[in-house]
Amino acid sequence: MQRRKSRKIIVGVLEIGDGSPISVESMTATDTKNIEATIEQVEELRLAGCDIVRIAIYDEECTDTIRILKSLTNIPLVADIHFDYRLAIASIDNGIDMVRINPGNIGTPDSVKRLLAVAKERQIPIRIGVNSGSLPEEMIKRYGNTSKAMVESVLKHVSILEDYGYDNILLSLKSSDVIKTVKACREISQLTDYPLHLGVTEAGTVFSGSLKSSIGIGTLLLDGIGDTIRVSLTAPPVEEVRVGHEILKCLGLRKEGVEIISCPTCGRCRIDIISLANTLKEGLKDIKYPLKIAIMGCAVNGPGEAKEADIGIAGGLGKAVLFKKGKVSETLPFDDIVKTITAEVRRMAAYGCSDNSTGI
């Protein structure tokens, strides 16, 4: 797929836009003033592969957490701020890497001007975030609660910043409605070259939220639209990161970690594919090297899929044929499948190869 050409911004150690790898974002669910809990969650997100972490800044004390976090990690941090421009300035003073604001509710024109002067001096990007659930009344009266209202709201906010000569900007247009989100992002992508953050906001629980996010984010990414993503779930934030990575891996936009190909099972299956796939998925989630594992239940599609993977099995009655790089290796009893595949995958990852002929 051909990606939309967008400007590049720098968020801490991370490049966003202009063809840079698409990053995965999440947001802490802790009380930001609970420094210990927030530090723990940021580290958990980092270890899960999160590229950017957003934190809610709702009073002056929250900005102290930014300073402590930045002394402990180099993961880019975004301050999520509403209504008070002084919190944005304090966040920048304490080392934040990006500020998320709505210029229409951050204060008077003079307040916005003061914030932009500080952001420009420190080269801190500003993310303009518009959600369909909090559109200005004037936009709703004019356009209804539509994708057009979201686009016009974003453009109005952008013009506020541009009028002060500020263009270090990231945009996001989100709705809990998948179609509205897709339409808004498609429209804005034709009107500006600022980088875009994608997400379906308030998507729901892990099951339904993952589906909505995959459809919305995935559709836009297939269009070549999007530079950074967040999967918004009513779940621990680390789940957002896992789903985000899976979306990118499915589209070939991120090649890291173990990909498990497993059959849906049917009456021909004679081994417990469900437990095998789930056990291997959980046990190998720490592997970063890109490897494909095929867990297939019978001889119909099993050998073909297993041969296409780095390692795989085709099941039989209480046993399975093991394939390595398309060649039959051995027949394993059911109880040996997990430990054999786990050991081989870890060997491959340790030697940085997806070819069994090298490494040892």
Steps between C-alpha positions, in 0.01 A plus 500: 500500500617853429504718808373856503780755493506688830730736681743366758488594866737397777351374827785435741710227342228409249437619146137515386387557142693531172513123453624418851377168647147526637516527878271350763369721781314432823397704802556434869192417704658588834450819696792702367574633849556142616859509384592142586197349324547722194869413471413130525237525228722699263769234537245223440391675181859545387575132549185412301638697204317830544670783310323803656325535836239768568424611855217712636613832645216658695680713760841641589601202714464267201784680323743386771443143382619599152834616635553176695392282209736675261789430737422128486404430138551633150164379370322803349236647730194703397317729742122486454368841603169683491392851601822630663788617281718539811503123548629462144784746567583329831504162323747633245715644780506155661617325184188379317559398137163601354187680617146394404258792515183638350595858410135602526476422871853565622445868583496846346687583178772651717524173696541301179766746385697453823483122474611500137796725577627248756426198278677662206806589705530141634396340166213312663228374262135563574235241426162644415241247603135518396241245613145483368372487857639843588451708186434874539131589495550730202634211291211272596246772415660553161583143394338269753707243685669384181843434358476841332460666840810316626705609201390862519570506873854372445564750222381783722737391778787464254442852373531633855849350528602593147394861558774513764753344263490157664494184287660227713166321509348150519128454430244251626131468412318230693149372553352192662332453161735312267355638178504859626864460608605360162318772307647779712857372467462449126369854461770667708773301325400672175513848654826503695835323517532505878565151643194316626436303817235229449254341735137414563431671830307332782499183294388279788615181667783281373286291264275764342756778531767297325262427213393863459858622522629242256237595243537876542877522539563219252283658231687829525841334505408305187419838343855609588367739766644520850832551675428389857215300656325432829253219561265640767370218719316469829782278622851521645708724268741220412213333312477807276865456407460131422203562270676793335802287420278225359326746268833620364634145467189386309554780249872433465581839652694363794709187482585391850395232742348158455208462260290193564300352214248257644199321354144562623462125576237265360384144537823368344716649775644240738716719727418797722591785265335766717716430806815463288449833322413690817786350701756577232364851444532582869831323552672670206359853533838634609668398173573803280661326204248444215411131471195318368359192673228283347283294736274288280264224605494253212653389172269705272655846524750419772804395297462788255470767769773343712738497205449875450590576862838508672379216715166323519303187565230301323299307758401136513343278767679611818811597307627741234749515215753778560615711204807726499535738208271287287665166572371217715715479812340244729176371648422624850265368766249764610669559837828596328362752250510816713844445649652401164360798310581738786861387514543523123340845474720634777805352330408669173433832670824486698703453184302755305405266223185347359697225331564175683814438297685780682561604855642198680 
